[in-house]
Amino acid sequence: MENLKKIMFLVFSFFLLSCASSHFKSNEPINTFLELENVSSKKNYILRMKESSSQILRIFNRGEGDKHNVYPNKTDYTSKLFNEKHWRKLYSKYSPDTIKKYWKNDDFPEFRFVEGNRSQLFTNVFSKKYPDLKDVENVIVLSEPIYYYKKRYVMFFYHIDNSLYSSKPQIVVVMKKEGNKWILVEKITDYSCSGCL
């Protein structure tokens, strides 16, 4: 009986752990993208708090919620990868994910990290709370990679917030693996702003 309990516990634990996360387990696509973009670890920090998957969903869908709206007589900037059936699966899988998550030092060992909330970066509150980071000018904001379209693609949120509040738009990066290499498929620009939170 005691052995049966141990076996049941192990089976249950294995099942629970194998289903625990639907996010991509490796940061390899992010690291490849940072290399492609020549993002220097000497000039940039990474925000320890991960951006929510809801940002990926919003930008990819070109709007809030699960409905994809295309307005008549307006240019449709929807990604060519958008597929209604796979969008619905993506949305139902990742929209309930509201837990705050954080990067570990070994996720990006060559980078330094900034603690705190993104909305407080470069404010007086931030400067008072983290006086040793007063010289930080650029902070990379990233989400965990998520799967799309039968796991053919990996998507993640990317933006560099800076102290001058002038930068390139927030984007969703789409990558896929061909052989042993990660290939950049598309950068989907945020439809609503160039550098908003």
Phi, psi and chi 1 to 4 in degrees:
 res  aa     phi    psi   chi1   chi2   chi3   chi4
   1 MET       -  -41.6 -173.7   68.4  171.1      -
   2 GLU   -63.2  -40.5 -170.5   66.3   31.3      -
   3 ASN   -65.4  -36.9  -74.7  -21.2      -      -
   4 LEU   -64.5  -40.3 -178.8   60.8      -      -
   5 LYS   -62.9  -42.1  -75.3 -177.4 -179.5  178.5
   6 LYS   -64.1  -42.9  -73.4 -179.6 -176.6  177.3
   7 ILE   -64.9  -44.0  -69.0  171.2      -      -
   8 MET   -62.4  -41.1  -69.3  -60.9  -70.5      -
   9 PHE   -62.4  -44.1  175.4   76.1      -      -
  10 LEU   -64.9  -43.1  -71.4  172.9      -      -
  11 VAL   -63.7  -46.5  168.4      -      -      -
  12 PHE   -61.6  -44.7  178.0   75.1      -      -
  13 SER   -61.5  -44.8  -62.6      -      -      -
  14 PHE   -61.4  -45.5  175.1   76.5      -      -
  15 PHE   -61.5  -45.0  177.4   76.5      -      -
  16 LEU   -62.7  -45.6 -171.2   64.6      -      -
  17 LEU   -68.0  -36.5  -71.1  173.4      -      -
  18 SER   -71.1  -23.9   66.0      -      -      -
  19 CYS  -102.3   -0.2  -62.4      -      -      -
  20 ALA   -64.7  -37.3      -      -      -      -
  21 SER  -132.7  132.6  176.4      -      -      -
  22 SER  -100.5    5.6   53.8      -      -      -
  23 HIS   -82.5  155.2  -72.6   82.1      -      -
  24 PHE   -64.6  138.0 -165.7   74.7      -      -
  25 LYS   -84.0  -18.0  -58.9  -74.6 -172.5 -117.8
  26 SER  -111.6  150.1  166.3      -      -      -
  27 ASN   -96.7   10.4  -63.7  -40.0      -      -
  28 GLU   -55.7  -44.0 -166.0  178.9  -11.9      -
  29 PRO   -63.5  -36.5   10.4  -16.4      -      -
  30 ILE   -66.5  -46.5  -65.8  175.4      -      -
  31 ASN   -60.3  -40.6  -76.3  -42.3      -      -
  32 THR   -61.9  -44.3  -60.8      -      -      -
  33 PHE   -63.0  -44.6  177.4   75.7      -      -
  34 LEU   -59.7  -37.9  -66.1  174.9      -      -
  35 GLU   -66.8  -44.5  -72.7  172.6   23.1      -
  36 LEU   -60.2  -36.2  -72.8  170.6      -      -
  37 GLU   -87.2    0.2  -64.8  -71.2  -54.7      -
  38 ASN    55.1   44.6  -64.3  -43.1      -      -
  39 VAL   -83.3  115.8  177.0      -      -      -
  40 SER   -83.5  135.0  167.3      -      -      -
  41 SER   -76.5  -12.2   60.9      -      -      -
  42 LYS   -81.3  -30.8  -68.2 -178.7  172.5  107.3
  43 LYS  -100.3  -17.2  -65.8 -179.3 -178.1  177.5
  44 ASN  -123.6  142.8  -60.5  -77.6      -      -
  45 TYR  -105.0  166.3  -73.0   70.9      -      -
  46 ILE  -115.7  134.1  -68.7  179.9      -      -
  47 LEU   -70.9  124.3 -175.5   65.0      -      -
  48 ARG   -63.3  -36.6 -171.6  169.5  -56.4  -81.4
  49 MET   -73.7  125.2 -175.9 -175.8  -67.9      -
  50 LYS   -74.0  141.3  -63.9  177.3 -177.6 -180.0
  51 GLU   -68.6  146.8 -172.5   64.5   48.8      -
  52 SER   -68.4  147.2  167.5      -      -      -
  53 SER   -63.2  -20.9  -63.0      -      -      -
  54 SER   -61.7  -28.8   64.5      -      -      -
  55 GLN   -66.8  -40.8  -72.8  -80.4   45.4      -
  56 ILE   -60.6  -47.8  -58.4  169.8      -      -
  57 LEU   -61.7  -44.5  -60.9  174.0      -      -
  58 ARG   -63.0  -46.9  179.6 -174.2   62.9   77.1
  59 ILE   -69.6  -42.5  -66.1  169.5      -      -
  60 PHE   -64.7  -38.8 -175.4   65.3      -      -
  61 ASN   -79.7  -15.5 -174.4   41.5      -      -
  62 ARG    65.9   32.3  -45.3  -68.3  -64.8  162.5
  63 GLY   169.8  165.3      -      -      -      -
  64 GLU   -75.1  153.3  -60.8  -77.6  -13.8      -
  65 GLY    82.5 -175.4      -      -      -      -
  66 ASP   -90.1  -15.1   65.1  -21.5      -      -
  67 LYS   -81.7  137.5  -71.7 -164.8  168.7  115.3
  68 HIS  -103.8  113.5  179.9   69.4      -      -
  69 ASN  -104.5  130.4  -63.8  -45.3      -      -
  70 VAL  -118.7  122.0  177.7      -      -      -
  71 TYR   -90.7  134.9  -60.4   98.9      -      -
  72 PRO   -62.3  148.9   12.7  -15.9      -      -
  73 ASN    65.0   18.3  -58.3  -35.8      -      -
  74 LYS  -126.7  149.0  -69.6 -160.0  174.7 -175.0
  75 THR   -67.8  132.7  -55.0      -      -      -
  76 ASP   -95.9  113.9 -178.8   12.8      -      -
  77 TYR   -97.3   17.1  -66.2  103.1      -      -
  78 THR   -60.2  141.1  -56.5      -      -      -
  79 SER   -59.8  145.7  166.8      -      -      -
  80 LYS   -65.6  -18.9  -58.5  -77.7 -173.7 -114.1
  81 LEU   -80.4  -11.5  -64.4  174.8      -      -
  82 PHE   -65.4  127.0 -171.5   91.0      -      -
  83 ASN  -135.9  123.2  173.0  -70.3      -      -
  84 GLU   -53.5  -46.8 -169.7   73.1   34.1      -
  85 LYS   -62.2  -47.0  174.6 -176.4  161.0 -170.4
  86 HIS   -74.4  -28.2  -66.2  -71.6      -      -
  87 TRP   -62.8  -45.5  158.8 -110.7      -      -
  88 ARG   -59.5  -42.7  -64.3 -112.8  176.3 -110.9
  89 LYS   -63.6  -44.0  -71.1  179.4 -178.2  178.9
  90 LEU   -60.1  -47.9 -177.4   77.4      -      -
  91 TYR   -63.2  -47.2 -172.1   82.6      -      -
  92 SER   -67.0  -28.6   66.3      -      -      -
  93 LYS   -78.0  -40.8 -171.7  174.8 -161.9  174.6
  94 TYR  -106.9  -18.5  -64.7  107.4      -      -
  95 SER   -65.6  -31.9   64.1      -      -      -
  96 PRO   -71.8  -11.1  -13.3   24.2      -      -
  97 ASP   -74.7  100.4 -174.9    7.4      -      -
  98 THR  -120.6    7.7   57.5      -      -      -
  99 ILE   -77.3  131.6  -62.0  168.4      -      -
 100 LYS   -70.5  134.7  -71.2 -175.8 -178.9  179.0
 101 LYS  -128.7  158.5  -61.4  173.8 -172.8  154.2
 102 TYR  -134.2  144.7  -59.6   87.2      -      -
 103 TRP   -74.9  147.5  -64.1  110.5      -      -
 104 LYS   -99.4  158.4  -63.5  178.5  -72.0 -152.7
 105 ASN   -56.2  -37.8  -70.8  -13.9      -      -
 106 ASP   -79.1   -3.9   58.1  -15.7      -      -
 107 ASP   -68.2  -39.0  -72.2  -32.4      -      -
 108 PHE  -139.2   75.6  -58.2   98.7      -      -
 109 PRO   -62.0  -24.6   14.2  -20.4      -      -
 110 GLU   -82.1  -11.6   64.6  -77.5   -6.6      -
 111 PHE  -101.5  155.9  -77.8   88.9      -      -
 112 ARG   -96.2  156.0  -65.0  163.3  -68.0  174.2
 113 PHE  -114.8  151.8  -72.6   85.0      -      -
 114 VAL  -115.2  131.0  169.8      -      -      -
 115 GLU   -86.5  169.3  -54.5  -67.6  -23.6      -
 116 GLY   104.8 -174.5      -      -      -      -
 117 ASN   -96.8  139.8 -170.0  -39.4      -      -
 118 ARG   -57.8  -39.6 -178.2  178.6 -177.3 -162.6
 119 SER   -66.6  -16.2   63.4      -      -      -
 120 GLN   -99.9   -3.0  -67.4 -179.3  -17.7      -
 121 LEU   -56.2  137.3  -73.5  174.6      -      -
 122 PHE    64.7   21.4  -45.8  115.5      -      -
 123 THR  -104.4  171.0   64.2      -      -      -
 124 ASN   -62.1  -37.5  -72.9  -25.4      -      -
 125 VAL   -59.8  -45.8  172.1      -      -      -
 126 PHE   -63.2  -46.1 -179.6   79.6      -      -
 127 SER   -61.5  -38.9  -61.7      -      -      -
 128 LYS   -72.0  -38.5  -72.9  176.9 -174.9  173.4
 129 LYS   -73.9  -35.0 -166.4  169.8 -177.3  179.1
 130 TYR  -127.7   69.5  -54.6  103.7      -      -
 131 PRO   -62.2  -26.9   17.0  -24.7      -      -
 132 ASP   -71.6  -10.3   54.3  -34.7      -      -
 133 LEU  -107.0   19.8  -62.2  174.2      -      -
 134 LYS   -65.1  -21.6   68.1  178.8 -170.9  -69.0
 135 ASP   -92.3    2.2  -64.8  -32.2      -      -
 136 VAL   -68.3  128.3  172.8      -      -      -
 137 GLU  -111.6  -31.5  -67.8 -178.1   10.5      -
 138 ASN  -129.2  129.6  -61.9  -53.0      -      -
 139 VAL  -128.0  122.8  178.3      -      -      -
 140 ILE   -82.6  129.3  -57.9  166.5      -      -
 141 VAL  -110.5  124.8 -178.9      -      -      -
 142 LEU  -133.5  150.1  -63.6  163.0      -      -
 143 SER  -105.8  168.7   70.6      -      -      -
 144 GLU   -68.3  145.9  -75.0 -176.0  -48.8      -
 145 PRO   -67.9  143.5  -18.3   30.1      -      -
 146 ILE  -124.9  156.0   62.8  174.0      -      -
 147 TYR   -83.4  150.8  -69.9  109.8      -      -
 148 TYR  -145.6  148.2  176.4   61.6      -      -
 149 TYR    56.0   70.6 -150.5  107.8      -      -
 150 LYS    56.0   35.6  -61.6 -179.8 -177.7  178.2
 151 LYS    63.2   20.3  -62.3 -173.4  178.2 -177.0
 152 ARG   -72.8  -31.8  -71.4 -177.0 -159.4  165.4
 153 TYR  -123.3  154.3  -57.6   99.6      -      -
 154 VAL  -121.2  135.5  168.3      -      -      -
 155 MET  -124.5  146.7  -51.8  166.3  108.9      -
 156 PHE  -153.0  156.8   57.0   91.1      -      -
 157 PHE   -85.4  142.0  175.7   90.8      -      -
 158 TYR  -146.2  134.7  168.0   81.9      -      -
 159 HIS  -161.5  148.8 -171.7 -107.3      -      -
 160 ILE  -109.6  110.1  -63.1 -179.3      -      -
 161 ASP   -81.4  141.8  -71.3   -3.5      -      -
 162 ASN  -137.1  164.7   66.5   41.2      -      -
 163 SER   -68.0  -18.4   58.9      -      -      -
 164 LEU   -91.7   -3.6  -57.9  174.5      -      -
 165 TYR    56.2   29.6  -62.2  104.6      -      -
 166 SER  -129.0  122.2   62.6      -      -      -
 167 SER  -165.1 -177.9   63.3      -      -      -
 168 LYS   -73.8  162.4  -64.0  177.8 -177.8  175.7
 169 PRO   -65.7  158.2  -12.0   20.1      -      -
 170 GLN   -66.9  146.7  -40.5 -174.0  117.4      -
 171 ILE  -139.9  160.3   60.1  172.0      -      -
 172 VAL  -105.2  126.7  167.1      -      -      -
 173 VAL   -98.3  131.5  177.5      -      -      -
 174 VAL  -115.0  127.2 -177.5      -      -      -
 175 MET  -133.7  158.1  -60.2 -171.5   79.1      -
 176 LYS  -141.7  158.0   71.0  176.7 -177.5  177.0
 177 LYS   -98.5  126.6 -163.3  160.1 -166.5  176.1
 178 GLU  -120.3  112.2  -71.0 -175.5   -2.4      -
 179 GLY    66.7 -123.1      -      -      -      -
 180 ASN  -103.9    8.9  -68.2  -26.2      -      -
 181 LYS  -115.0  142.7  -73.1 -179.4   69.0  176.0
 182 TRP   -88.3  131.0  -77.5   98.7      -      -
 183 ILE  -114.3  133.8  -53.0  -63.4      -      -
 184 LEU   -75.2  122.7  176.2   61.9      -      -
 185 VAL   -95.6  -45.7  175.5      -      -      -
 186 GLU  -163.6  149.8 -175.1  174.8    9.9      -
 187 LYS  -115.4  117.4  -66.4 -173.5 -136.2  177.2
 188 ILE  -101.3  114.3  -55.8  168.3      -      -
 189 THR   -77.2  142.9  -55.1      -      -      -
 190 ASP   -61.5  125.1 -167.7  -21.0      -      -
 191 TYR   -73.4  -21.7   61.5   93.1      -      -
 192 SER  -101.2  -15.9   67.1      -      -      -
 193 CYS  -165.0  167.9   63.7      -      -      -
 194 SER   -99.6  -17.3   62.7      -      -      -
 195 GLY  -163.3   30.2      -      -      -      -
 196 CYS   -82.8  168.3   61.0      -      -      -
 197 LEU   -95.2      -  -61.8  177.1      -      -
